[in-house]
């Protein structure tokens, strides 16, 4: 709430930010598992916040589930940005994904923020001896109150591989 006045004003100039994450997950018989599990992943994001507070976001992800059983392999939805909603996903030993979205604030006032966020995301998962794509495009329309900072709204996703359309409700998000 202390940032509300600043957030309602335009920036003096555009600014950018970066984020990176590297993780390793392991387990085996010593932890009670029937299988040896090893998974290595890396994530990165770049954000450009324009003077009017609109944001352009680009994300990259990669994972490798070496020495892991079928149940612990990489899902294509783990490589996507999480913006889309899918009823199908691919499973494989490794993969990579990328996403781009633009968050446009349609309304910024003393009560909250109304935003529209179109996106495109794609992942390639290694399964069956080759890389198979999983991609989608869509948009989220959401509203966030200043005193209750969890956005709520509606999401539309079009799966570009099978033509499936998903409409879902959104509550919460990343921050």
Phi and psi restraints in degrees (value plus and minus 20) as a CYANA .aco file:
   2 UNK   PHI     -89.2   -49.2
   2 UNK   PSI     -41.8    -1.8
   3 UNK   PHI    -109.9   -69.9
   3 UNK   PSI     -21.3    18.7
   4 UNK   PHI     -78.4   -38.4
   4 UNK   PSI     -67.9   -27.9
   5 UNK   PHI     -82.1   -42.1
   5 UNK   PSI     -63.8   -23.8
   6 UNK   PHI     -84.8   -44.8
   6 UNK   PSI     -59.6   -19.6
   7 UNK   PHI     -88.8   -48.8
   7 UNK   PSI     -43.6    -3.6
   8 UNK   PHI    -102.6   -62.6
   8 UNK   PSI     -34.6     5.4
   9 UNK   PHI    -113.2   -73.2
   9 UNK   PSI     130.3   170.3
  10 UNK   PHI     -90.9   -50.9
  10 UNK   PSI     134.4   174.4
  11 UNK   PHI     -97.5   -57.5
  11 UNK   PSI     133.2   173.2
  12 UNK   PHI     -87.6   -47.6
  12 UNK   PSI     -49.6    -9.6
  13 UNK   PHI    -177.8  -137.8
  13 UNK   PSI     142.6   182.6
  14 UNK   PHI     -85.4   -45.4
  14 UNK   PSI     131.7   171.7
  15 UNK   PHI    -159.2  -119.2
  15 UNK   PSI     140.8   180.8
  16 UNK   PHI    -154.2  -114.2
  16 UNK   PSI     139.8   179.8
  17 UNK   PHI    -165.4  -125.4
  17 UNK   PSI     142.0   182.0
  18 UNK   PHI    -152.2  -112.2
  18 UNK   PSI     134.4   174.4
  19 UNK   PHI    -166.4  -126.4
  19 UNK   PSI     127.4   167.4
  20 UNK   PHI    -165.3  -125.3
  20 UNK   PSI     129.0   169.0
  21 UNK   PHI    -167.0  -127.0
  21 UNK   PSI     113.4   153.4
  22 UNK   PHI    -146.0  -106.0
  22 UNK   PSI     110.8   150.8
  23 UNK   PHI    -159.6  -119.6
  23 UNK   PSI     133.0   173.0
  24 UNK   PHI    -156.2  -116.2
  24 UNK   PSI     109.9   149.9
  25 UNK   PHI    -140.1  -100.1
  25 UNK   PSI     112.9   152.9
  26 UNK   PHI    -162.8  -122.8
  26 UNK   PSI     130.6   170.6
  27 UNK   PHI    -183.8  -143.8
  27 UNK   PSI     144.3   184.3
  28 UNK   PHI    -191.8  -151.8
  28 UNK   PSI    -181.7  -141.7
  29 UNK   PHI     -79.8   -39.8
  29 UNK   PSI     -50.5   -10.5
  30 UNK   PHI     -85.3   -45.3
  30 UNK   PSI     -41.4    -1.4
  31 UNK   PHI    -121.3   -81.3
  31 UNK   PSI     -14.2    25.8
  32 UNK   PHI      75.7   115.7
  32 UNK   PSI     -18.2    21.8
  33 UNK   PHI    -100.7   -60.7
  33 UNK   PSI     129.0   169.0
  34 UNK   PHI     -98.9   -58.9
  34 UNK   PSI     -36.0     4.0
  35 UNK   PHI    -148.8  -108.8
  35 UNK   PSI     137.8   177.8
  36 UNK   PHI    -101.9   -61.9
  36 UNK   PSI     110.6   150.6
  37 UNK   PHI    -142.6  -102.6
  37 UNK   PSI     108.0   148.0
  38 UNK   PHI    -162.2  -122.2
  38 UNK   PSI     107.7   147.7
  39 UNK   PHI    -161.6  -121.6
  39 UNK   PSI     109.1   149.1
  40 UNK   PHI    -140.6  -100.6
  40 UNK   PSI     115.5   155.5
  41 UNK   PHI    -163.9  -123.9
  41 UNK   PSI     136.3   176.3
  42 UNK   PHI    -159.7  -119.7
  42 UNK   PSI     122.2   162.2
  43 UNK   PHI    -156.5  -116.5
  43 UNK   PSI     129.0   169.0
  44 UNK   PHI    -169.6  -129.6
  44 UNK   PSI     129.9   169.9
  45 UNK   PHI    -163.7  -123.7
  45 UNK   PSI     129.7   169.7
  46 UNK   PHI    -150.4  -110.4
  46 UNK   PSI     113.0   153.0
  47 UNK   PHI    -146.4  -106.4
  47 UNK   PSI     112.1   152.1
  48 UNK   PHI    -135.0   -95.0
  48 UNK   PSI      95.0   135.0
  49 UNK   PHI    -120.1   -80.1
  49 UNK   PSI      98.6   138.6
  50 UNK   PHI     -97.3   -57.3
  50 UNK   PSI     149.4   189.4
  51 UNK   PHI     -77.1   -37.1
  51 UNK   PSI     -54.6   -14.6
  52 UNK   PHI    -104.9   -64.9
  52 UNK   PSI     -10.0    30.0
  53 UNK   PHI      58.2    98.2
  53 UNK   PSI     -23.8    16.2
  54 UNK   PHI     -84.5   -44.5
  54 UNK   PSI     131.2   171.2
  55 UNK   PHI    -149.4  -109.4
  55 UNK   PSI     118.9   158.9
  56 UNK   PHI    -127.0   -87.0
  56 UNK   PSI     104.9   144.9
  57 UNK   PHI    -143.5  -103.5
  57 UNK   PSI     110.4   150.4
  58 UNK   PHI    -143.9  -103.9
  58 UNK   PSI     114.1   154.1
  59 UNK   PHI    -151.6  -111.6
  59 UNK   PSI     125.6   165.6
  60 UNK   PHI    -150.6  -110.6
  60 UNK   PSI     122.8   162.8
  61 UNK   PHI    -164.1  -124.1
  61 UNK   PSI     129.2   169.2
  62 UNK   PHI    -169.8  -129.8
  62 UNK   PSI     124.6   164.6
  63 UNK   PHI    -163.4  -123.4
  63 UNK   PSI     130.1   170.1
  64 UNK   PHI    -154.8  -114.8
  64 UNK   PSI     101.9   141.9
  65 UNK   PHI    -124.8   -84.8
  65 UNK   PSI      44.3    84.3
  66 UNK   PHI     -95.1   -55.1
  66 UNK   PSI     126.2   166.2
  67 UNK   PHI      38.6    78.6
  67 UNK   PSI       4.7    44.7
  68 UNK   PHI    -129.0   -89.0
  68 UNK   PSI     126.7   166.7
  69 UNK   PHI     -92.7   -52.7
  69 UNK   PSI     152.1   192.1
  70 UNK   PHI     -74.3   -34.3
  70 UNK   PSI     -60.8   -20.8
  71 UNK   PHI     -87.5   -47.5
  71 UNK   PSI     -37.0     3.0
  72 UNK   PHI    -130.6   -90.6
  72 UNK   PSI      -5.1    34.9
  73 UNK   PHI     -91.6   -51.6
  73 UNK   PSI     151.5   191.5
  74 UNK   PHI     -98.2   -58.2
  74 UNK   PSI     112.7   152.7
  75 UNK   PHI    -114.6   -74.6
  75 UNK   PSI     124.4   164.4
  76 UNK   PHI     -81.5   -41.5
  76 UNK   PSI     -53.0   -13.0
  77 UNK   PHI     -88.7   -48.7
  77 UNK   PSI     -42.0    -2.0
  78 UNK   PHI     -92.7   -52.7
  78 UNK   PSI     -42.1    -2.1
  79 UNK   PHI    -113.4   -73.4
  79 UNK   PSI     -33.1     6.9
  80 UNK   PHI    -104.6   -64.6
  80 UNK   PSI     150.3   190.3
  81 UNK   PHI     -96.8   -56.8
  81 UNK   PSI     -35.3     4.7
  82 UNK   PHI      70.8   110.8
  82 UNK   PSI     -19.0    21.0
  83 UNK   PHI     -98.2   -58.2
  83 UNK   PSI     -53.7   -13.7
  84 UNK   PHI    -111.9   -71.9
  84 UNK   PSI     142.4   182.4
  85 UNK   PHI    -139.3   -99.3
  85 UNK   PSI     109.4   149.4
  86 UNK   PHI    -153.8  -113.8
  86 UNK   PSI     123.2   163.2
  87 UNK   PHI    -116.9   -76.9
  87 UNK   PSI     -27.4    12.6
  88 UNK   PHI    -146.7  -106.7
  88 UNK   PSI     130.8   170.8
  89 UNK   PHI    -168.3  -128.3
  89 UNK   PSI     137.4   177.4
  90 UNK   PHI    -120.7   -80.7
  90 UNK   PSI     133.3   173.3
  91 UNK   PHI    -146.5  -106.5
  91 UNK   PSI     115.0   155.0
  92 UNK   PHI    -178.0  -138.0
  92 UNK   PSI     159.0   199.0
  93 UNK   PHI     -98.6   -58.6
  93 UNK   PSI     -47.8    -7.8
  94 UNK   PHI    -179.6  -139.6
  94 UNK   PSI     147.1   187.1
  95 UNK   PHI    -196.8  -156.8
  95 UNK   PSI     154.2   194.2
  96 UNK   PHI    -165.7  -125.7
  96 UNK   PSI     133.3   173.3
  97 UNK   PHI    -167.9  -127.9
  97 UNK   PSI     138.4   178.4
  98 UNK   PHI    -164.3  -124.3
  98 UNK   PSI     132.4   172.4
  99 UNK   PHI    -169.6  -129.6
  99 UNK   PSI     131.0   171.0
 100 UNK   PHI    -157.7  -117.7
 100 UNK   PSI     118.4   158.4
 101 UNK   PHI    -164.6  -124.6
 101 UNK   PSI     138.7   178.7
 102 UNK   PHI    -149.5  -109.5
 102 UNK   PSI      98.5   138.5
 103 UNK   PHI    -117.9   -77.9
 103 UNK   PSI      94.9   134.9
 104 UNK   PHI    -132.2   -92.2
 104 UNK   PSI     102.0   142.0
 105 UNK   PHI    -106.3   -66.3
 105 UNK   PSI      88.6   128.6
 106 UNK   PHI     -96.8   -56.8
 106 UNK   PSI     -47.9    -7.9
 107 UNK   PHI    -168.6  -128.6
 107 UNK   PSI     108.5   148.5
 108 UNK   PHI    -150.6  -110.6
 108 UNK   PSI      93.8   133.8
 109 UNK   PHI    -163.2  -123.2
 109 UNK   PSI    -193.1  -153.1
 110 UNK   PHI     -85.7   -45.7
 110 UNK   PSI     -39.8     0.2
 111 UNK   PHI    -107.7   -67.7
 111 UNK   PSI     -63.6   -23.6
 112 UNK   PHI     159.5   199.5
 112 UNK   PSI    -182.6  -142.6
 113 UNK   PHI    -146.9  -106.9
 113 UNK   PSI     109.2   149.2
 114 UNK   PHI    -126.0   -86.0
 114 UNK   PSI     104.0   144.0
 115 UNK   PHI    -151.5  -111.5
 115 UNK   PSI     131.3   171.3
 116 UNK   PHI    -139.2   -99.2
 116 UNK   PSI     114.3   154.3
 117 UNK   PHI    -153.8  -113.8
 117 UNK   PSI      69.7   109.7
 118 UNK   PHI     -91.2   -51.2
 118 UNK   PSI     130.2   170.2
 119 UNK   PHI    -169.5  -129.5
 119 UNK   PSI     139.9   179.9
 120 UNK   PHI    -158.9  -118.9
 120 UNK   PSI     113.5   153.5
 121 UNK   PHI    -160.9  -120.9
 121 UNK   PSI     127.4   167.4
 122 UNK   PHI    -165.4  -125.4
 122 UNK   PSI     123.4   163.4
 123 UNK   PHI    -156.2  -116.2
 123 UNK   PSI     129.2   169.2
 124 UNK   PHI    -141.2  -101.2
 124 UNK   PSI     105.8   145.8
 125 UNK   PHI    -139.0   -99.0
 125 UNK   PSI     112.4   152.4
 126 UNK   PHI    -102.9   -62.9
 126 UNK   PSI      89.8   129.8
 127 UNK   PHI    -169.5  -129.5
 127 UNK   PSI     122.9   162.9
 128 UNK   PHI      43.9    83.9
 128 UNK   PSI      10.1    50.1
 129 UNK   PHI      61.3   101.3
 129 UNK   PSI     -15.3    24.7
 130 UNK   PHI    -169.7  -129.7
 130 UNK   PSI     146.4   186.4
 131 UNK   PHI    -108.1   -68.1
 131 UNK   PSI     107.8   147.8
 132 UNK   PHI    -133.3   -93.3
 132 UNK   PSI     117.3   157.3
 133 UNK   PHI    -104.9   -64.9
 133 UNK   PSI     132.9   172.9
 134 UNK   PHI    -162.7  -122.7
 134 UNK   PSI      94.4   134.4
 135 UNK   PHI    -161.1  -121.1
 135 UNK   PSI     141.2   181.2
 136 UNK   PHI    -177.5  -137.5
 136 UNK   PSI     141.3   181.3
 137 UNK   PHI    -161.2  -121.2
 137 UNK   PSI     131.5   171.5
 138 UNK   PHI     155.3   195.3
 138 UNK   PSI    -176.6  -136.6
 139 UNK   PHI    -178.1  -138.1
 139 UNK   PSI     135.7   175.7
 140 UNK   PHI    -143.4  -103.4
 140 UNK   PSI     113.0   153.0
 141 UNK   PHI    -133.5   -93.5
 141 UNK   PSI      99.0   139.0
 142 UNK   PHI    -162.0  -122.0
 142 UNK   PSI     139.8   179.8
 143 UNK   PHI    -148.7  -108.7
 143 UNK   PSI     116.7   156.7
 144 UNK   PHI    -147.1  -107.1
 144 UNK   PSI     102.3   142.3
 145 UNK   PHI    -100.3   -60.3
 145 UNK   PSI     125.9   165.9
 146 UNK   PHI     -84.9   -44.9
 146 UNK   PSI     -60.4   -20.4
 147 UNK   PHI    -101.0   -61.0
 147 UNK   PSI     -34.2     5.8
 148 UNK   PHI    -154.2  -114.2
 148 UNK   PSI      63.8   103.8
 149 UNK   PHI     -98.7   -58.7
 149 UNK   PSI      19.7    59.7
 150 UNK   PHI    -132.9   -92.9
 150 UNK   PSI      96.0   136.0
 151 UNK   PHI     -86.2   -46.2
 151 UNK   PSI     127.7   167.7
 152 UNK   PHI    -154.5  -114.5
 152 UNK   PSI     125.3   165.3
 153 UNK   PHI     157.5   197.5
 153 UNK   PSI    -170.6  -130.6
 154 UNK   PHI    -153.1  -113.1
 154 UNK   PSI     127.0   167.0
 155 UNK   PHI    -147.5  -107.5
 155 UNK   PSI     119.3   159.3
 156 UNK   PHI    -142.6  -102.6
 156 UNK   PSI     110.0   150.0
 157 UNK   PHI    -151.3  -111.3
 157 UNK   PSI     112.3   152.3
 158 UNK   PHI    -130.5   -90.5
 158 UNK   PSI      95.1   135.1
 159 UNK   PHI     -95.8   -55.8
 159 UNK   PSI      98.6   138.6
 160 UNK   PHI     -97.2   -57.2
 160 UNK   PSI     -34.8     5.2
 161 UNK   PHI    -102.4   -62.4
 161 UNK   PSI     -65.9   -25.9
 162 UNK   PHI    -134.6   -94.6
 162 UNK   PSI     -17.6    22.4
 163 UNK   PHI      54.9    94.9
 163 UNK   PSI     -10.2    29.8
 164 UNK   PHI     -92.7   -52.7
 164 UNK   PSI     120.1   160.1
 165 UNK   PHI    -133.2   -93.2
 165 UNK   PSI     115.6   155.6
 166 UNK   PHI    -145.8  -105.8
 166 UNK   PSI     114.1   154.1
 167 UNK   PHI    -141.1  -101.1
 167 UNK   PSI     108.8   148.8
 168 UNK   PHI    -164.8  -124.8
 168 UNK   PSI     141.9   181.9
 169 UNK   PHI    -111.6   -71.6
 169 UNK   PSI     127.6   167.6
 170 UNK   PHI    -138.0   -98.0
 170 UNK   PSI     113.6   153.6
 171 UNK   PHI    -162.6  -122.6
 171 UNK   PSI      99.4   139.4
 172 UNK   PHI      70.2   110.2
 172 UNK   PSI    -197.8  -157.8
 173 UNK   PHI     152.5   192.5
 173 UNK   PSI    -187.2  -147.2
 174 UNK   PHI    -110.3   -70.3
 174 UNK   PSI     124.9   164.9
